[in-house]
């Protein structure tokens, strides 16, 4: 009986040791679990902070885009305006060319009428002057219509001091406004 009792006591001591060891391991696992839980919570807080920061940046970019959008012209509106402008220029050119054709017809009619009424030698210089004037007018109109739209209406230029009168070339003392 004594041997059995010793054997049971030894088994109980071993079981108690194993229980203590299991208790230590369990405590260690619980500590590790708490530490991991704290780390996970810290990561979630960091993630929330980053999301808030990203949302603020996105909102700021959206506001900037909306502000810039107000100053932009839509492509459709620009294209429509450019088409209307191009149509107007073509219409003017068509009119000028039509006038040129009418001028040729009128000139032919006048030539035929004058041939029957006046001497050709008297009308030669007059006809030449009329043709030159008409050709110059047509050229000027075509040049004005073909001027590029991007050209400025004026230029900024530093005025020379002292000023001189255009008609008598005397010196003037003037202050430039602004």
FIKOLZA-1660 file (N, C-alpha, C; in steps of 0.1 Angstrom, whole numbers, plus 5000, padded with zeros to 4 digits):
% residues 178
   i   px   py   pz ch aa at
   1 5008 4988 5000  A  X  N
   1 5000 5000 5000  A  X CA
   1 5009 5013 5000  A  X  C
   2 5020 5011 5007  A  X  N
   2 5028 5023 5008  A  X CA
   2 5034 5026 4994  A  X  C
   3 5038 5017 4987  A  X  N
   3 5043 5019 4974  A  X CA
   3 5033 5025 4965  A  X  C
   4 5021 5021 4966  A  X  N
   4 5010 5026 4958  A  X CA
   4 5008 5041 4962  A  X  C
   5 5008 5043 4975  A  X  N
   5 5006 5057 4980  A  X CA
   5 5017 5066 4975  A  X  C
   6 5030 5061 4976  A  X  N
   6 5041 5069 4971  A  X CA
   6 5039 5072 4956  A  X  C
   7 5035 5062 4949  A  X  N
   7 5034 5063 4934  A  X CA
   7 5023 5073 4931  A  X  C
   8 5012 5073 4939  A  X  N
   8 5001 5082 4937  A  X CA
   8 5006 5096 4941  A  X  C
   9 5013 5097 4952  A  X  N
   9 5018 5110 4956  A  X CA
   9 5028 5116 4945  A  X  C
  10 5036 5107 4940  A  X  N
  10 5046 5112 4930  A  X CA
  10 5038 5116 4917  A  X  C
  11 5027 5109 4914  A  X  N
  11 5019 5113 4902  A  X CA
  11 5012 5126 4905  A  X  C
  12 5007 5128 4917  A  X  N
  12 5001 5140 4921  A  X CA
  12 5011 5152 4920  A  X  C
  13 5023 5150 4925  A  X  N
  13 5033 5160 4925  A  X CA
  13 5036 5163 4910  A  X  C
  14 5037 5153 4902  A  X  N
  14 5040 5155 4888  A  X CA
  14 5028 5163 4881  A  X  C
  15 5016 5159 4885  A  X  N
  15 5004 5166 4879  A  X CA
  15 5004 5180 4884  A  X  C
  16 5008 5183 4897  A  X  N
  16 5008 5196 4902  A  X CA
  16 5019 5204 4895  A  X  C
  17 5030 5198 4892  A  X  N
  17 5041 5205 4885  A  X CA
  17 5036 5208 4870  A  X  C
  18 5030 5198 4864  A  X  N
  18 5024 5200 4851  A  X CA
  18 5014 5212 4851  A  X  C
  19 5006 5212 4862  A  X  N
  19 4995 5222 4863  A  X CA
  19 5002 5236 4864  A  X  C
  20 5013 5237 4873  A  X  N
  20 5020 5249 4874  A  X CA
  20 5026 5254 4861  A  X  C
  21 5032 5244 4854  A  X  N
  21 5038 5247 4841  A  X CA
  21 5027 5252 4831  A  X  C
  22 5016 5245 4831  A  X  N
  22 5004 5249 4822  A  X CA
  22 4999 5262 4826  A  X  C
  23 4999 5265 4839  A  X  N
  23 4994 5278 4844  A  X CA
  23 5004 5289 4839  A  X  C
  24 5017 5286 4840  A  X  N
  24 5027 5296 4835  A  X CA
  24 5025 5298 4820  A  X  C
  25 5024 5288 4813  A  X  N
  25 5023 5289 4798  A  X CA
  25 5010 5296 4794  A  X  C
  26 4999 5293 4801  A  X  N
  26 4986 5299 4799  A  X CA
  26 4987 5314 4802  A  X  C
  27 4993 5318 4813  A  X  N
  27 4995 5332 4816  A  X CA
  27 5004 5339 4806  A  X  C
  28 5014 5332 4801  A  X  N
  28 5023 5338 4791  A  X CA
  28 5015 5340 4778  A  X  C
  29 5006 5330 4774  A  X  N
  29 4998 5331 4762  A  X CA
  29 4988 5342 4763  A  X  C
  30 4982 5344 4776  A  X  N
  30 4973 5355 4778  A  X CA
  30 4980 5368 4776  A  X  C
  31 4992 5370 4782  A  X  N
  31 5000 5382 4780  A  X CA
  31 5002 5385 4766  A  X  C
  32 5007 5375 4758  A  X  N
  32 5009 5377 4744  A  X CA
  32 4996 5381 4737  A  X  C
  33 4985 5375 4740  A  X  N
  33 4973 5378 4734  A  X CA
  33 4969 5393 4737  A  X  C
  34 4971 5397 4749  A  X  N
  34 4968 5411 4753  A  X CA
  34 4977 5421 4745  A  X  C
  35 4989 5417 4744  A  X  N
  35 4999 5426 4736  A  X CA
  35 4995 5426 4721  A  X  C
  36 4991 5415 4716  A  X  N
  36 4987 5415 4702  A  X CA
  36 4974 5423 4700  A  X  C
  37 4965 5422 4709  A  X  N
  37 4953 5429 4709  A  X CA
  37 4956 5444 4709  A  X  C
  38 4965 5449 4718  A  X  N
  38 4969 5463 4718  A  X CA
  38 4975 5467 4705  A  X  C
  39 4984 5459 4700  A  X  N
  39 4990 5462 4687  A  X CA
  39 4979 5464 4676  A  X  C
  40 4970 5455 4675  A  X  N
  40 4959 5455 4665  A  X CA
  40 4951 5468 4667  A  X  C
  41 4948 5472 4679  A  X  N
  41 4940 5484 4682  A  X CA
  41 4948 5496 4678  A  X  C
  42 4961 5496 4680  A  X  N
  42 4970 5507 4676  A  X CA
  42 4970 5509 4661  A  X  C
  43 4970 5497 4654  A  X  N
  43 4970 5497 4639  A  X CA
  43 4957 5503 4634  A  X  C
  44 4946 5499 4640  A  X  N
  44 4933 5504 4636  A  X CA
  44 4932 5519 4638  A  X  C
  45 4937 5524 4649  A  X  N
  45 4937 5539 4652  A  X CA
  45 4946 5546 4641  A  X  C
  46 4957 5540 4638  A  X  N
  46 4966 5546 4628  A  X CA
  46 4959 5546 4614  A  X  C
  47 4952 5535 4611  A  X  N
  47 4945 5534 4598  A  X CA
  47 4933 5544 4598  A  X  C
  48 4926 5546 4609  A  X  N
  48 4915 5556 4609  A  X CA
  48 4921 5570 4607  A  X  C
  49 4932 5573 4613  A  X  N
  49 4939 5586 4612  A  X CA
  49 4943 5588 4597  A  X  C
  50 4949 5578 4591  A  X  N
  50 4953 5579 4577  A  X CA
  50 4941 5581 4568  A  X  C
  51 4930 5574 4571  A  X  N
  51 4918 5576 4563  A  X CA
  51 4912 5590 4564  A  X  C
  52 4912 5595 4576  A  X  N
  52 4907 5609 4578  A  X CA
  52 4916 5619 4570  A  X  C
  53 4929 5617 4571  A  X  N
  53 4938 5626 4564  A  X CA
  53 4936 5625 4549  A  X  C
  54 4935 5612 4544  A  X  N
  54 4932 5610 4530  A  X CA
  54 4919 5617 4525  A  X  C
  55 4909 5616 4534  A  X  N
  55 4896 5622 4531  A  X CA
  55 4897 5637 4530  A  X  C
  56 4905 5643 4539  A  X  N
  56 4907 5657 4539  A  X CA
  56 4914 5662 4526  A  X  C
  57 4924 5654 4523  A  X  N
  57 4932 5657 4511  A  X CA
  57 4923 5656 4498  A  X  C
  58 4915 5645 4498  A  X  N
  58 4906 5644 4486  A  X CA
  58 4896 5655 4485  A  X  C
  59 4891 5659 4497  A  X  N
  59 4881 5670 4497  A  X CA
  59 4888 5683 4493  A  X  C
  60 4900 5685 4497  A  X  N
  60 4907 5697 4493  A  X CA
  60 4910 5697 4478  A  X  C
  61 4914 5685 4473  A  X  N
  61 4916 5684 4458  A  X CA
  61 4903 5686 4451  A  X  C
  62 4892 5681 4456  A  X  N
  62 4879 5683 4449  A  X CA
  62 4875 5698 4449  A  X  C
  63 4878 5705 4460  A  X  N
  63 4875 5719 4461  A  X CA
  63 4883 5727 4451  A  X  C
  64 4896 5723 4450  A  X  N
  64 4905 5730 4440  A  X CA
  64 4900 5727 4426  A  X  C
  65 4896 5715 4423  A  X  N
  65 4891 5711 4410  A  X CA
  65 4879 5719 4407  A  X  C
  66 4869 5721 4416  A  X  N
  66 4857 5728 4414  A  X CA
  66 4860 5743 4411  A  X  C
  67 4870 5748 4419  A  X  N
  67 4873 5762 4417  A  X CA
  67 4880 5764 4403  A  X  C
  68 4888 5755 4399  A  X  N
  68 4894 5756 4386  A  X CA
  68 4884 5754 4375  A  X  C
  69 4874 5746 4377  A  X  N
  69 4864 5743 4367  A  X CA
  69 4856 5756 4364  A  X  C
  70 4854 5764 4373  A  X  N
  70 4846 5776 4371  A  X CA
  70 4853 5786 4361  A  X  C
  71 4866 5786 4361  A  X  N
  71 4874 5795 4352  A  X CA
  71 4876 5788 4338  A  X  C
  72 4872 5776 4336  A  X  N
  72 4875 5770 4323  A  X CA
  72 4863 5771 4314  A  X  C
  73 4865 5771 4301  A  X  N
  73 4855 5771 4291  A  X CA
  73 4853 5757 4286  A  X  C
  74 4840 5753 4285  A  X  N
  74 4838 5740 4280  A  X CA
  74 4842 5738 4266  A  X  C
  75 4847 5726 4263  A  X  N
  75 4852 5724 4249  A  X CA
  75 4841 5725 4239  A  X  C
  76 4829 5721 4242  A  X  N
  76 4817 5722 4233  A  X CA
  76 4814 5736 4230  A  X  C
  77 4814 5745 4241  A  X  N
  77 4811 5759 4239  A  X CA
  77 4822 5765 4230  A  X  C
  78 4834 5762 4233  A  X  N
  78 4846 5768 4225  A  X CA
  78 4845 5763 4211  A  X  C
  79 4842 5750 4208  A  X  N
  79 4841 5745 4195  A  X CA
  79 4830 5752 4187  A  X  C
  80 4818 5754 4194  A  X  N
  80 4807 5760 4188  A  X CA
  80 4810 5774 4184  A  X  C
  81 4816 5782 4193  A  X  N
  81 4820 5795 4190  A  X CA
  81 4830 5796 4178  A  X  C
  82 4839 5787 4178  A  X  N
  82 4849 5787 4167  A  X CA
  82 4842 5784 4154  A  X  C
  83 4833 5775 4154  A  X  N
  83 4825 5772 4142  A  X CA
  83 4817 5784 4137  A  X  C
  84 4811 5791 4146  A  X  N
  84 4803 5803 4142  A  X CA
  84 4812 5813 4136  A  X  C
  85 4824 5815 4143  A  X  N
  85 4834 5825 4138  A  X CA
  85 4839 5821 4124  A  X  C
  86 4842 5808 4122  A  X  N
  86 4846 5804 4109  A  X CA
  86 4836 5805 4098  A  X  C
  87 4823 5803 4102  A  X  N
  87 4812 5805 4093  A  X CA
  87 4811 5819 4089  A  X  C
  88 4812 5828 4098  A  X  N
  88 4811 5842 4095  A  X CA
  88 4822 5847 4086  A  X  C
  89 4835 5842 4089  A  X  N
  89 4846 5846 4080  A  X CA
  89 4844 5840 4066  A  X  C
  90 4839 5828 4065  A  X  N
  90 4836 5823 4051  A  X CA
  90 4825 5831 4044  A  X  C
  91 4815 5835 4052  A  X  N
  91 4804 5843 4046  A  X CA
  91 4810 5856 4041  A  X  C
  92 4818 5862 4049  A  X  N
  92 4824 5875 4044  A  X CA
  92 4833 5873 4032  A  X  C
  93 4841 5863 4032  A  X  N
  93 4849 5860 4020  A  X CA
  93 4841 5857 4008  A  X  C
  94 4830 5849 4010  A  X  N
  94 4821 5847 3999  A  X CA
  94 4815 5859 3993  A  X  C
  95 4811 5869 4002  A  X  N
  95 4805 5881 3998  A  X CA
  95 4816 5889 3990  A  X  C
  96 4828 5890 3995  A  X  N
  96 4839 5897 3988  A  X CA
  96 4841 5891 3975  A  X  C
  97 4841 5878 3974  A  X  N
  97 4843 5872 3961  A  X CA
  97 4831 5874 3952  A  X  C
  98 4819 5875 3957  A  X  N
  98 4807 5878 3950  A  X CA
  98 4808 5892 3945  A  X  C
  99 4813 5901 3953  A  X  N
  99 4814 5915 3949  A  X CA
  99 4824 5916 3938  A  X  C
 100 4835 5909 3939  A  X  N
 100 4845 5909 3928  A  X CA
 100 4839 5904 3915  A  X  C
 101 4831 5894 3916  A  X  N
 101 4824 5889 3903  A  X CA
 101 4814 5899 3898  A  X  C
 102 4807 5905 3907  A  X  N
 102 4798 5916 3902  A  X CA
 102 4805 5928 3896  A  X  C
 103 4817 5931 3902  A  X  N
 103 4825 5942 3897  A  X CA
 103 4830 5938 3883  A  X  C
 104 4834 5926 3881  A  X  N
 104 4838 5922 3868  A  X CA
 104 4827 5923 3858  A  X  C
 105 4815 5919 3862  A  X  N
 105 4803 5920 3853  A  X CA
 105 4800 5935 3850  A  X  C
 106 4800 5943 3861  A  X  N
 106 4798 5957 3859  A  X CA
 106 4808 5964 3850  A  X  C
 107 4821 5960 3852  A  X  N
 107 4832 5965 3844  A  X CA
 107 4830 5961 3829  A  X  C
 108 4826 5948 3827  A  X  N
 108 4823 5944 3813  A  X CA
 108 4812 5952 3807  A  X  C
 109 4801 5954 3815  A  X  N
 109 4790 5961 3810  A  X CA
 109 4794 5976 3806  A  X  C
 110 4802 5982 3816  A  X  N
 110 4806 5996 3813  A  X CA
 110 4816 5996 3801  A  X  C
 111 4824 5986 3799  A  X  N
 111 4833 5986 3788  A  X CA
 111 4825 5985 3775  A  X  C
 112 4815 5977 3775  A  X  N
 112 4807 5975 3763  A  X CA
 112 4799 5988 3760  A  X  C
 113 4794 5994 3771  A  X  N
 113 4786 6007 3769  A  X CA
 113 4795 6018 3764  A  X  C
 114 4807 6019 3770  A  X  N
 114 4816 6030 3767  A  X CA
 114 4822 6028 3753  A  X  C
 115 4824 6015 3749  A  X  N
 115 4829 6013 3735  A  X CA
 115 4819 6019 3725  A  X  C
 116 4807 6019 3728  A  X  N
 116 4797 6024 3718  A  X CA
 116 4795 6039 3719  A  X  C
 117 4799 6045 3731  A  X  N
 117 4797 6059 3733  A  X CA
 117 4809 6068 3732  A  X  C
 118 4820 6064 3737  A  X  N
 118 4832 6073 3738  A  X CA
 118 4843 6067 3731  A  X  C
 119 4853 6075 3729  A  X  N
 119 4865 6071 3722  A  X CA
 119 4874 6062 3732  A  X  C
 120 4879 6052 3727  A  X  N
 120 4887 6043 3735  A  X CA
 120 4900 6049 3741  A  X  C
 121 4906 6058 3734  A  X  N
 121 4918 6065 3738  A  X CA
 121 4916 6073 3751  A  X  C
 122 4904 6079 3752  A  X  N
 122 4901 6088 3763  A  X CA
 122 4898 6079 3776  A  X  C
 123 4893 6068 3774  A  X  N
 123 4889 6060 3786  A  X CA
 123 4900 6050 3791  A  X  C
 124 4910 6048 3784  A  X  N
 124 4921 6039 3788  A  X CA
 124 4927 6043 3801  A  X  C
 125 4932 6055 3803  A  X  N
 125 4937 6058 3816  A  X CA
 125 4927 6058 3828  A  X  C
 126 4915 6062 3825  A  X  N
 126 4904 6062 3835  A  X CA
 126 4901 6047 3839  A  X  C
 127 4900 6039 3829  A  X  N
 127 4897 6024 3832  A  X CA
 127 4909 6018 3840  A  X  C
 128 4921 6022 3836  A  X  N
 128 4933 6016 3843  A  X CA
 128 4932 6020 3858  A  X  C
 129 4929 6033 3861  A  X  N
 129 4928 6038 3875  A  X CA
 129 4917 6030 3882  A  X  C
 130 4906 6029 3876  A  X  N
 130 4895 6021 3882  A  X CA
 130 4899 6007 3885  A  X  C
 131 4905 6000 3876  A  X  N
 131 4909 5986 3878  A  X CA
 131 4920 5986 3890  A  X  C
 132 4929 5995 3890  A  X  N
 132 4939 5995 3901  A  X CA
 132 4933 5997 3914  A  X  C
 133 4924 6007 3915  A  X  N
 133 4917 6010 3927  A  X CA
 133 4909 5998 3932  A  X  C
 134 4902 5992 3923  A  X  N
 134 4894 5980 3927  A  X CA
 134 4903 5968 3931  A  X  C
 135 4913 5966 3924  A  X  N
 135 4923 5955 3928  A  X CA
 135 4929 5958 3942  A  X  C
 136 4932 5970 3944  A  X  N
 136 4938 5974 3957  A  X CA
 136 4928 5972 3969  A  X  C
 137 4915 5976 3966  A  X  N
 137 4904 5974 3976  A  X CA
 137 4902 5959 3979  A  X  C
 138 4902 5951 3968  A  X  N
 138 4899 5937 3970  A  X CA
 138 4911 5931 3978  A  X  C
 139 4923 5935 3974  A  X  N
 139 4935 5929 3982  A  X CA
 139 4935 5933 3996  A  X  C
 140 4931 5946 3999  A  X  N
 140 4930 5951 4013  A  X CA
 140 4919 5943 4021  A  X  C
 141 4908 5941 4014  A  X  N
 141 4897 5933 4021  A  X CA
 141 4902 5919 4024  A  X  C
 142 4908 5913 4014  A  X  N
 142 4913 5899 4016  A  X CA
 142 4923 5898 4027  A  X  C
 143 4932 5908 4027  A  X  N
 143 4943 5909 4038  A  X CA
 143 4936 5910 4051  A  X  C
 144 4926 5919 4052  A  X  N
 144 4920 5921 4065  A  X CA
 144 4913 5908 4070  A  X  C
 145 4907 5901 4061  A  X  N
 145 4899 5889 4064  A  X CA
 145 4909 5878 4068  A  X  C
 146 4921 5878 4062  A  X  N
 146 4930 5867 4065  A  X CA
 146 4939 5870 4077  A  X  C
 147 4937 5881 4084  A  X  N
 147 4945 5884 4095  A  X CA
 147 4942 5874 4106  A  X  C
 148 4953 5869 4113  A  X  N
 148 4951 5859 4123  A  X CA
 148 4944 5866 4135  A  X  C
 149 4935 5858 4141  A  X  N
 149 4927 5862 4152  A  X CA
 149 4935 5865 4164  A  X  C
 150 4946 5858 4166  A  X  N
 150 4954 5859 4178  A  X CA
 150 4962 5872 4179  A  X  C
 151 4962 5880 4169  A  X  N
 151 4970 5892 4169  A  X CA
 151 4964 5902 4179  A  X  C
 152 4972 5909 4186  A  X  N
 152 4967 5918 4196  A  X CA
 152 4962 5931 4190  A  X  C
 153 4953 5938 4197  A  X  N
 153 4948 5950 4191  A  X CA
 153 4957 5961 4193  A  X  C
 154 4967 5961 4202  A  X  N
 154 4977 5971 4204  A  X CA
 154 4989 5965 4211  A  X  C
 155 4999 5973 4213  A  X  N
 155 5011 5969 4219  A  X CA
 155 5014 5978 4231  A  X  C
 156 5021 5974 4240  A  X  N
 156 5027 5982 4251  A  X CA
 156 5041 5986 4247  A  X  C
 157 5043 5999 4247  A  X  N
 157 5056 6004 4243  A  X CA
 157 5060 6015 4252  A  X  C
 158 5073 6016 4256  A  X  N
 158 5078 6026 4265  A  X CA
 158 5078 6039 4256  A  X  C
 159 5072 6050 4261  A  X  N
 159 5072 6062 4254  A  X CA
 159 5085 6070 4257  A  X  C
 160 5090 6076 4246  A  X  N
 160 5103 6083 4248  A  X CA
 160 5101 6097 4254  A  X  C
 161 5110 6101 4263  A  X  N
 161 5109 6114 4269  A  X CA
 161 5121 6121 4265  A  X  C
 162 5121 6133 4261  A  X  N
 162 5110 6143 4261  A  X CA
 162 5101 6141 4248  A  X  C
 163 5089 6145 4250  A  X  N
 163 5079 6144 4239  A  X CA
 163 5081 6155 4229  A  X  C
 164 5078 6152 4216  A  X  N
 164 5078 6163 4206  A  X CA
 164 5065 6163 4199  A  X  C
 165 5061 6176 4196  A  X  N
 165 5049 6178 4189  A  X CA
 165 5050 6172 4175  A  X  C
 166 5039 6165 4170  A  X  N
 166 5039 6159 4157  A  X CA
 166 5039 6169 4146  A  X  C
 167 5033 6180 4148  A  X  N
 167 5031 6190 4137  A  X CA
 167 5043 6199 4136  A  X  C
 168 5048 6205 4148  A  X  N
 168 5059 6215 4147  A  X CA
 168 5072 6210 4153  A  X  C
 169 5073 6198 4158  A  X  N
 169 5085 6192 4163  A  X CA
 169 5092 6199 4175  A  X  C
 170 5084 6206 4183  A  X  N
 170 5090 6213 4194  A  X CA
 170 5088 6204 4207  A  X  C
 171 5097 6205 4216  A  X  N
 171 5097 6197 4228  A  X CA
 171 5085 6201 4238  A  X  C
 172 5079 6190 4243  A  X  N
 172 5067 6192 4252  A  X CA
 172 5070 6186 4266  A  X  C
 173 5066 6191 4276  A  X  N
 173 5067 6185 4290  A  X CA
 173 5054 6179 4293  A  X  C
 174 5053 6166 4293  A  X  N
 174 5040 6159 4296  A  X CA
 174 5043 6148 4305  A  X  C
 175 5033 6145 4313  A  X  N
 175 5033 6133 4322  A  X CA
 175 5024 6123 4317  A  X  C
 176 5029 6110 4316  A  X  N
 176 5021 6099 4312  A  X CA
 176 5011 6095 4323  A  X  C
 177 4998 6094 4320  A  X  N
 177 4989 6090 4331  A  X CA
 177 4992 6076 4336  A  X  C
 178 4992 6074 4349  A  X  N
 178 4994 6060 4354  A  X CA
 178 5009 6058 4356  A  X  C
% end
